[in-house]
Amino acid sequence: MTKVEVRNGNVEQALSVFKNNLAKNNVPSEIKKRKNYVKPGDKKRAAKEAGIKKAQKANKKSSGYRSFNSSYKKPSNATPNAKPASEKAVE
């Protein structure tokens, strides 16, 4: 159990120190986890999905996806509905 000493009647500071101590010991996250029962299969499923997401994110970063797309620039002389020169000559 966490104990905090109140000094000079300063309860607000003692409460602040108490909350920080609880947060350091992961008490709020433990309470949140234990609030509802989660079946073992659901835990495994959530862990698997989190792992897949994490792997996809790491793979996306390592492939340079963002840097490739940001460096690509469309040619300035390209128009959206222009036909190639070879088709214009045929008409």
C-alpha positions as CSV (number, residue, x, y, z in Angstrom):
1,M,0.0,0.0,0.0
2,T,1.3,3.5,-0.8
3,K,1.7,5.9,2.1
4,V,2.2,9.6,1.8
5,E,3.1,12.0,4.6
6,V,1.1,15.2,4.8
7,R,3.6,18.0,5.7
8,N,2.5,21.4,7.1
9,G,-1.1,20.6,6.5
10,N,-0.6,20.7,2.7
11,V,-3.2,18.1,1.7
12,E,-3.2,19.1,-2.0
13,Q,0.5,18.4,-2.4
14,A,0.2,15.1,-0.5
15,L,-2.7,14.1,-2.8
16,S,-0.7,15.0,-5.9
17,V,2.3,12.9,-4.6
18,F,-0.1,10.0,-3.9
19,K,-1.6,10.1,-7.4
20,N,1.9,10.2,-8.9
21,N,3.0,7.2,-6.8
22,L,-0.1,5.2,-7.9
23,A,0.6,6.1,-11.6
24,K,4.2,4.9,-11.2
25,N,3.0,1.6,-9.9
26,N,0.5,1.1,-12.8
27,V,-2.5,1.0,-10.4
28,P,-4.9,2.8,-12.7
29,S,-4.1,0.5,-15.7
30,E,-4.5,-2.6,-13.4
31,I,-7.9,-1.3,-12.2
32,K,-8.9,-0.7,-15.8
33,K,-7.8,-4.2,-16.9
34,R,-9.6,-5.9,-14.0
35,K,-12.8,-4.0,-14.4
36,N,-14.3,-6.6,-16.8
37,Y,-13.4,-10.2,-17.3
38,V,-11.7,-11.0,-20.6
39,K,-11.8,-14.6,-21.8
40,P,-8.4,-16.2,-22.5
41,G,-9.3,-16.7,-26.2
42,D,-10.2,-13.0,-26.5
43,K,-6.9,-12.0,-24.9
44,K,-5.0,-14.2,-27.4
45,R,-7.0,-12.8,-30.3
46,A,-6.3,-9.2,-29.3
47,A,-2.6,-9.9,-28.8
48,K,-2.4,-11.5,-32.2
49,E,-4.2,-8.6,-33.9
50,A,-1.9,-6.1,-32.1
51,G,1.1,-8.0,-33.2
52,I,0.0,-8.1,-36.8
53,K,-0.7,-4.3,-36.7
54,K,2.7,-3.7,-35.2
55,A,4.4,-5.8,-37.9
56,Q,2.6,-4.1,-40.7
57,K,3.5,-0.7,-39.3
58,A,7.2,-1.7,-39.0
59,N,7.1,-3.2,-42.5
60,K,5.6,0.0,-43.9
61,K,8.3,2.2,-42.3
62,S,11.2,0.0,-43.4
63,S,10.0,-0.2,-47.0
64,G,10.3,3.6,-47.4
65,Y,6.7,3.9,-48.5
66,R,6.3,7.5,-47.4
67,S,9.6,8.8,-48.6
68,F,9.0,7.3,-52.1
69,N,5.6,8.8,-52.5
70,S,6.6,12.2,-51.2
71,S,9.5,12.5,-53.7
72,Y,7.4,11.5,-56.7
73,K,6.2,14.5,-58.8
74,K,3.9,14.3,-61.8
75,P,5.4,15.8,-65.0
76,S,4.3,19.4,-65.4
77,N,3.5,19.0,-69.2
78,A,1.0,16.1,-68.6
79,T,-2.7,17.0,-69.0
80,P,-5.4,14.7,-67.7
81,N,-7.3,14.0,-70.9
82,A,-4.4,14.4,-73.5
83,K,-4.0,11.6,-76.1
84,P,-0.6,10.3,-77.0
85,A,1.0,11.8,-80.1
86,S,0.7,8.5,-82.0
87,E,-3.1,8.5,-81.6
88,K,-3.4,12.1,-82.7
89,A,-1.7,11.4,-86.0
90,V,-4.0,8.5,-86.8
91,E,-7.2,10.6,-86.6
